[in-house]
Amino acid sequence: MRHAKKRLQLGRFTSWHDATIKSLAKNVILCQSIKTTLHRAKASRQMIEHLITLGKKNTLFGRRQAQKILGEHKVVNLLFNEIAPRFSNRSSGFTRIIGMGKRRGDDAEMVIFELTEIKKKEVRPVKHAKEAKPQDTHGQTEEKTVEGVKPVLKPVIKEQPAKGKKPQTKFLGGIRSIFKKKSDSL
C-alpha cells in the first residue's frame, strides 16, 4: 500500500519525473515566467519554494544544496544574488499560477507559472536605420545640406504594381485549401 506517498507522477518514471521538475525549476529561475501545463507547475512549485527559501538563508550549505538540484553555478548565483533578496519580506508564496485555457492538441490545461516578484526588464528605445526625408510639395525630396553647398532636388519615383501578376500566397495555404473539410474550424 502507498500510504502517505502522494505526489504528482506526471506519467513518468522516477528519474524522468525528477529531471522534469528540476528542468522546470531551473527555467523559472532563469526566465522568471514560463508557460507549462497545470500539473507540471503544481509538481515543480514545491521545489522552487524550497530553492528560494535556501537562497534567503544564504549559507554555504544552502548553496551546496541548490547546486545539487540546479547543477549550474550561474543559475545558483542568480538565485542567491538577485532572486532570493527580492523575497526577503515574504515567508512563502514565491510563485503564482495563472490559467490560460486548454491546449488545442490534447486539451491539457495550460498556465503561466511565474515568480510573484518579477524584475522588470529595461525597455530600450528602438533605433531606426534611416529617418524619413521631408517631401516637397512638387513630389521631390530634399537631401541634407552641407554648409556652402546647394541642396539637390531629386524626383520621387513610386513603384507601380505589375499588371496581370497575382500576389504571392503561402505554399502551405494553397495545399491546406485542397484538403480542407467542411467540419474543420481552420
N, C-alpha and C positions, 0 to 999 in steps of 0.2 A: 504494500500500500504506500501511496505517496503522500502521507500526512505532512502538512506544512511545507510542501515542496512546490508551491505555486510560483510560476514565472511565465512570462510571455515567450513561448518557444520559437515563434516566427517560422515554424515549419522547417527547422534546420537541425543538423546535428550540433552537439555541444560546442565543438571548436568553431564551426561555421557561425553559430549564434554569437559567440563571444567576439569573433572577428568583425561581424556586422555592427555590433554595438560599439566596439572600440573605434571603428571607422566613422560612425555617425558622431561620436563624441569629439573626435579629432576635427571633423569638418565643422561642427558647431563652434568650436573654439576658434578655428581659423576664419570662418566666414561670418560668424555671429548670427546668421539666419539661413536655414536650408529648407527645401521643400521635400517632404517624405510622406510615408503613409502613417496613419494614426497609430497603428500597433508598433511600428518601429520607433516612433517618437516616444511613446509611453515606455517602451522597453529601455531606451537609452537615457531617459530623463534621470533615473536614479544614479547612473554613473556620472553624469555631468554635474549633478548636485554635489556628489562626493568629491569630484575633482576641484570644484570651486571652493568647497569647504577646506580642502587641503591647501589651496592657494591662499586663502585668507589667513591661515596659521603661519605660512611662510617659514617653515623649518626645513632643515636638510632632509629629515626623514620624509616629510611631505613631498619634497622634490623627487626623492627616490621612488616613492610610491607612484607619483604621477608619471615619472619616466618609465616605470614598469608597464603602466597602462597605455600611455600615448606613444612611447617609443622614439620620439624625436626631441632633441634639445631645444630646437627652435620653437616648437609648439609649447613645451613646458615653460620656457622663458616668457612667451607671450601670455600664458595663463597666469603666471606668478607676478609678472611686472605690470601688465595692462588690465587684464580682465578681472582678477580677484580684488584689486583695490577698489574697483567700481562698486562692489557689493559689500563694502565694509559696514554699511549701516543695516544690512539685511541679515537675518538669521537663516532664511530659507526662501524658496520661491524665486530661484535664479533663472528659470526658464518659463516659457509660455507656449501653448499650442493653439494656433488659430486655424479653424477649419476652412477649407477651400472648396469642398464639394467632392464629387466622386470622379475617379479616373475613368475615362471613356472605355478603355480596352477591357478591364476586368472588374470595374465597378468598385475598386478599392477606395476607401475614404482618404483623401489627400489633405495634408495640413502644412502650415508653415510652422516650423519648430525653431524658435529663436530665444536669445537671451533677453531678459527684461530690460537690462541696461545696455543699450546699443550705442556705440560711439558713432557719431555722425561723421560721414566722410566729407572731406573738404570738396566743395564744388569749384572747379577751376573754370574760368571764363573760356569760351570756345574761341580759338583764333581762326579767323577767316583768311584764306590764302590771298585773295585779291578783293579789294573793295570795289563796288560798282562805280563806274565812271559816270559823272553827271552828263546828261544828254542835253544837247542844244535843241532849240525848237525847230530847227530845219532838218532834223534827222542826222545830225553829225555829232560826233563825240569830240571832246577836247582833252588832249593829253596834258600831263603835268608839265609845268614850265620851269625852266631853269632861269636864273637871273640873266637878263640880257638876250634871251632867245625868244623869238615869237612863237606863240602856240600854233601847232599844226592841226588843221581840221581834217578828219578822215570820215568818209561816208560810212554809215552803218548799213550793213547788208544783213537782211533777215532771211534765214533759210526757210524755203517753202517745202512742205512735204511732197514727195514724188507722187505723181498721179498714177492710179492703177495699182499701186502697191498696198497690200493689206498690212495692218500692224502685226508684228510677230506675236504669236501666242506661245505659251509654255508647252513643251513637248508632252509632258505628262497630262496637262489639261486636256489635250486632244484625245489621248488614249482613255482617260477617265470617262469622257462623254460617250465613248463607244460602249463601254462595259457598264454604264450606269443603269440601274434598275429603278422602277417606279417606287419601290419601298425604301431606297437609300435616302438618307437625310442629307447627304452632301449635295 
